[in-house]
Amino acid sequence: MTDEQPLEESAEVADAVDDETAISEFETGGEPDADNPVFREPGWQPRTGAEQPWDPEDLAEAEGKDPTPENVARAKAELDEDGPAAIDRTVP
């Protein structure tokens, strides 16, 4: 048995809780390590709503508008002009 005090009960931890200072034993440098692995493939990108096909009616509804002919026409023009960026602005 050891006489060491658990790290959670140390004064350094109490100080960090009070003023948000870093605790050297808890720092990882922000990089993946044995305790904080990253399970992503190289080049991984988050998935957005633009990966699937969108109809102008879908875009109009996603923007909170009724699919009236005017709103559908505006959404179609937006899709034609901006492509997937029109979806990403609305459905990240």
C-alpha positions in Angstrom: 0.0 0.0 0.0 1.3 3.5 -0.8 1.0 6.6 1.2 0.4 8.8 -1.9 -2.7 10.9 -1.9 -4.9 10.2 -5.0 -4.5 12.8 -7.7 -8.2 13.8 -7.5 -7.7 14.8 -3.9 -4.5 16.9 -4.4 -4.3 20.6 -3.9 -3.3 21.0 -7.6 -6.6 19.5 -8.7 -8.6 21.7 -6.3 -6.7 24.8 -7.7 -7.5 23.7 -11.2 -11.1 23.3 -10.5 -11.2 26.8 -9.0 -9.3 28.6 -11.7 -9.3 26.2 -14.7 -5.5 25.8 -14.7 -4.1 22.7 -16.4 -2.9 19.8 -14.4 0.3 18.4 -15.9 -0.7 14.7 -15.2 -3.9 15.2 -17.1 -2.4 17.1 -20.1 -2.0 15.1 -23.4 -0.9 18.0 -25.6 -4.2 17.6 -27.6 -2.8 14.7 -29.6 -4.1 11.2 -29.6 -2.4 9.0 -27.0 -3.0 5.6 -25.4 -5.8 7.1 -23.2 -7.3 9.2 -26.0 -7.2 7.3 -29.2 -8.7 8.5 -32.5 -10.6 5.9 -34.5 -10.9 7.7 -37.8 -9.4 6.9 -41.1 -6.9 9.4 -42.5 -8.8 12.0 -44.5 -12.0 11.4 -42.6 -14.6 14.2 -43.1 -17.7 14.7 -41.1 -20.9 13.7 -42.9 -23.3 16.5 -43.9 -26.7 16.5 -45.3 -25.4 17.3 -48.8 -24.2 13.8 -49.5 -27.7 12.7 -50.4 -29.8 14.0 -53.3 -32.1 16.8 -52.4 -35.2 17.9 -54.2 -36.1 21.6 -54.2 -39.2 20.7 -52.2 -37.0 19.1 -49.5 -34.8 22.2 -49.3 -37.8 24.6 -49.0 -39.2 22.5 -46.2 -35.8 22.2 -44.5 -35.7 26.0 -44.5 -39.0 26.0 -42.6 -41.1 27.2 -45.6 -44.2 25.6 -47.1 -43.5 23.9 -50.5 -45.4 26.5 -52.5 -44.6 26.9 -56.1 -42.7 30.2 -55.3 -40.7 28.6 -52.5 -39.9 25.5 -54.6 -38.8 27.7 -57.5 -36.5 29.7 -55.2 -35.1 26.5 -53.7 -34.5 25.1 -57.2 -32.6 28.2 -58.2 -30.6 28.0 -55.0 -29.7 24.4 -55.6 -28.8 25.1 -59.3 -26.6 28.0 -58.4 -24.9 26.8 -55.2 -25.2 23.0 -55.4 -24.4 21.1 -52.1 -23.5 24.4 -50.4 -27.2 25.3 -50.4 -27.9 22.2 -48.4 -24.9 22.7 -46.0 -26.1 26.2 -45.1 -29.5 24.9 -44.1 -28.7 21.3 -42.8 -25.2 21.2 -41.5 
